[in-house]
């Protein structure tokens, strides 16, 4: 359970910024929860945490899913063919369609000849069969079925080409700036040749980690399918290629990938003590190597770091003084939960500062931005987020307006 920081107030004169310093986080009254702003640049390092393990492969990345703090980074922005890791965006796009009501998991999907003929790993669908959308999605997750990817794409968007446009649109919305997708399965356009640049399927370890985080955050009702270990379809039983599902009980996803060009890759996620980590390993030389590298990254993060939820979206953070209003104060809050990730043993070093605009003049609309909250650990800024008005505040009566006008004039 989270705990509310002890608070010290240092209010400046009306025409300057008000700096409210919330002292070191100490155990006190119960506090509600909080998701940090965008991920930090570069891996977290501290004197109390050793350097992360070096991974044998093309790239590696470790991130806290809640705070998006980077704990390990090795070639994180190197462009690399994602292979079947692209299926995470296929699933994200399908889940979005389910959530907006355009398709349903109970839909019976007719399998086209194109889906049936798709190469590579397969669910072994038969042309003309009808299969539920939910079972096809499980076939993508567990069996890495390229045929299931095509079937899902055609059902959601009419054609795979139209579906890929949706995939790339969602990638832009998620801020995956270094990723481009050309099909729903992750297969190169021709297994026997390298594609030209305009046909290249590419992503990065950083982008794939943020994609995984979006899957977990936005679709909690669907995410449970990622830890299914085996599946039988058409009398053929296949097993999830994510070995960590057998090795580590805290691991509950996500996806493996492999082609001759891309090597062996794995995006994994695990949760321990309320802390969720996402690891990415790209271009390892075997299934065993990618699993061992992923396990070492996860163990490192859980061993040396902890995550704390400091503030809950919509919960009052502070009562800010207001001039010329029907009330003297207004409650300010965050629009999202705010988490921080820090080395173990350094929670008490966290400091919170509120920078509030002054003077605050009524009327104030609900949701209007009136300042920012900053979370720091020593000289490192962990988070910075806007503070907004929790409830609207109308203007006060004529006497209040006149009185406050005089007070403001005398204040400078």
N, C-alpha and C positions, 0 to 999 in steps of 0.2 A: 504494500500500500504506500502511496506517495505521502509526503509530508510538506506542510506549508513552511516556507522560509520565514525566519524572524525578519521584521521589517524596521528599518530606520528611515526617517523622513528628513530631507534637507530641501525645503521649499525656497526657491529664489523669489526675488521681487517680481511684481506682476508682468513687466514687459520683457523679462528674460525667460529662458527655458527653465522649467522646473525639473531638477534632478532628484529623483526619489531613489536613494540607494537601498536596495534590499540586501541586507548583510549576508554573510556566509550561511549556507543552508545548514540549519541545525535542527535536530529532532524537536518538534513541537506539535501543534494541533494538526489533525489530519488534513491532508491536501488532496485535491482531486487530480485527475490525470492531465497530460499535455503532449503534438507532433511538431518537431522542429522545422524551421524553414529549409530551403534547398540545401543540398549536400555541400559540405565544406570542400575547399580546394586543397588537395593533397592529403596524404595519410596523417592520422593523428599520431603524435609522438610525445612521449613524456619521459622524464627521468625514471619514473616508476614502472614504465612498460618497456620491455626490450624490443629490438627491431623485429618486425614480422618475419616469418619464414620465407626463404627464397624458393620459388616454385620452378621446377624444370618444365618449361613450356613457353609458349609465345606471349602469354599475358596472364595476369592474376589480379584479383580485386576482392576486397572484403569490406562490407559496408553494414552498418546498423540500419535495419529497415525502417525503424521509427524515426530516428533523428537524421538519418542519411549521412552520418559522420563516417568518413573513410578511415578505416583502420589499417589497411594494407593496399598497396598499389604498385603494380609491376607491369609496365607496358599497357596501362589502362586505356590509353587512347589510340592504340595501334589498330589500324583497320584490318579486319580478319573475316574470312567467310564463316558465317555462323553455323552452316549446315542445319541440323535439325533443331538447334536453339531458336531458329526463326519461327518454329512452331509455337513458341510462347506468344508471339504477336498474333499468329493465327488464332490461338485460343482467346487472347485478349479481345480480338475483333469479334469472335463468335459470342463471347460473354456479353460484350456491349450490345450486340443485336438481341440477345435474350433479355437483357435488362430493359431495353427500350420497347420490348413487346413485339418486334417485327418477326421474330421466330420464337419457338418454344422447344424445350428439351424433349417434349413428347412428340414433336413432328416426326412423321415417317418420311425419310429421305430416300428417293429413288436413286440408285447407284448408276451413274452414266458409264458408257464405254471408256471415256477418257479417264475416269477415276479407276476403273478396273485395270486399265493398261499402265497405270503409273508405276515407274520403276522404284527400286530401292526397298527399304523396309516397308512392310505391308501388313494390313489387318486381314488380308485375303478376302476382300469383298468380291461379290459376284455381280456382274452387270445385270441390271433389271431387278435386283433384290431391293426390298425396302427395309431400311434400318433406322431406328430412332436416332434423333440428333444427339441425345445423351450418350448413347452407346458409341457413336462415332467419335464424340469428344473424348471418351475414355480410351478409345482405340488410338487416338493421337497421343494421349498422355502416357499410357502404359506400353503400347506396342509401337509407338512412333510411326504410325501408319501414314505413309504418303498418300495412299489411296483414300484414306479417311479425310485427309486434309483437302483434297480436291472435291470430295463429296460435300463436305461442310461449306467450302467456299462457294460452290455452285448453288447450294441451298440458300445461303445467306444473301448472296449478291447477284445470282443469275449466272455469272460466269466467274472463272477463277481470275481473269484479268480485271474485272470490276472489283472483286474482293481485294486484290492486291492494291488497288487504288485506295481502298478503305484502310488497309494495313499501313500504307505510307502516310496517310492522313493522320491516323492515330499516333504514329511514330512522331510526327511533327508536333502534335498536341502534347505529347509526353516529354517533349524536349530532347528526343533522341537525335541529335543533330548530326551524328556521324554514322547513321545507319540508313541503308536502302535495301528494299526487298523487291524481288521480281517474281516470286511465286509463293504459294501457301505452304509448301513442304520444306523449303530450304535446299532442295536439290539444285546443283548448278544447271544451267540451261542445256548443257550437253555433257554427260559424264566423261566423255572421251577427249575433251578439249578445255582449255582455259577460256573463260568468257572475255570478250572485249570490255573495256571500262564501262560503257553505257549499259551493259547487261549484268554487271557485277552485283552479286549479293554480298553486302558487307555490314559489319557492325563493330562494336568495340566492347571490351569487358565492362567499361563504365556504363555504356548505354544498356547493356543486357542486365546489369544489376538493377538499374532504375526501372527497366521493364518488369523484372521480377517483382520489385517492390510494389509497382502499380497493380499487378495481378493479385498480390496478397491483400493489398489495402482496399481495392475497389470491389473485389469479388470474393468476400469471405465465405459465401454460401457455396461457391464452386471450388474454392481452393482445396477443400478436403479430398478431391479426386486425385490430387498429385501424389498422395502417399499410397495409392493402390499398387500392390506388388505384382499381381498377376491377373491375367484376363484370358478367357477362352471365347473364341468366336470361330464358327465354321469348323468345330471340333478340333481346333488348333489352340493349344495353350501357349502363351508367350509371357515372359517375365519382364518387369520394369528393369531397364538397363542401369538405373541409378543404384549402384551397390551400397551407397550410404544408407538407404532405407533398411538394409539388413544389418549394417554395422553399428548404427547410431540411432537410438530410439528418439532422440530429439529432432532428427531430420525428417521433414515431411514433404519434401519436393526438391527440385522442380523438373529439370529437363537435361537430357544428355544430347550430344551431337557428335557425328563422325562422318567424314568423307576422306578420301585419300589426300586431298589437298589441305583440308582444315585440321587433320589430325583428330585427336580425341578431346572433347570439351565437355564441361559440366557446369551448370548453374544449380547450386544447392542452397537450401534454406533450412534453418534449424532454430528452435526456440528453447531456451533454458531460463528459468527464474524470471519469466516475463520479458526477457531480452531476445529479440529476433535478429539473426544475422543472415546475410546473403553473401555467398562466395561465388566467384566466377573463375574458372580455369579454362584457358583456351590453348589448343595446340599441344596437348600432352602426347606422349608416344604410345600409350596403351590405356585400356580401360582401367587397369589397376593403378597406373600412374595418376590418372585424373582423379580417381577416387581418393587416393592417399594424399594428394596435394590439397584437395578440397577439405578433407578431414583435418589436416594440419592447420589450415587457415581458420576453420571454425573453432578448433580447440584453442588456438592462440587468442582469438577475439573473446571467447567466453572466459578464458583464464585471466586475462589482464584488464578487461574493461567491464563496466556496468552501465546500464541505461536507467535514467530516471525520468519519470513523467512529472514535470513541474507545474504545469497549468493546464486546465481543461478549457476547451472551447466554450465560450458563453458564460464562464464563471468570472465573477468580479475579481479583478486583480488589484484595483485601487479606487478610492473615491477621490476624484479630482475636483478642486475648487472651481466654481463657475461664477461669472459676473452677469448681472442683469437677468438672472433666470428665476423661474418659479421656485426653484430649490437652490440651495447654496452649493451643493455638490452633485456630481454625476458619476456613476460607476463606469469604469472602463474595463474592457475584456479583450481576449484574443478570438479570432475567427476560426482558429484551428488549435488542436491540442499541441502542446510544446514539450518535446523530449530533449534531453541532452545525454550524450555518451561521454564518460570520463574514465580515466584510469582508476582501477580499484583503489580505494583509500583516499581519494581526492574529492569526495562529495562535499566535504565541509569547506573546500576552497572555492566552490561555485559562488559567484556574485551576480546579482541581478540589479540593473539600473533602469529606471523609468525616465525617459526624456519626454516630458509633457509640454505641449504648446501652451504658452501663457501670453496674454490673458485668454482664457476660454470665455467666449461671449455667447449667451443664449440669443436665439434658439439654436439647439443642436439636434440634428436628426439621428435616429437610431442607426448605428452602423457607420457613422461618420468618423474619419480618422482624426485623432487628437494627439498622437504622439507615437513613440516606439518603445519597445522593451528590448534590452540588450542583456545577453547572458555571457559572462566571461569566466575564464579560468586562468588566473595570472594575467599575462599579456595577450592571451589568445581569446578571440571572440568566437564563442560557440554558436550563437544564434542572434538574430535581430529580426523582430517582427513588428507589424503595426498594431497599435492599440486603438480600439474603436469604442464608441459610446454604446453601452448595453441597453439603455432605454432613452427614448427621446426626451428632450427637456425644452418646454416652451418658454417664451419670455415671461418675466415677472410683471407685476403691476407697475403703475406709473411711479409710485413712491420708491420701489426697489430700483427701478431704472435710474431715477434721479440720484438716489443715494449712492449707487455704485459708480455712476458717472463722476460724481464729486470725489469719491475715494480713489478712483483710477487717476483723476487729474492730480491729486495731491501725491500719489505714488510715483508720478513722473511721466 
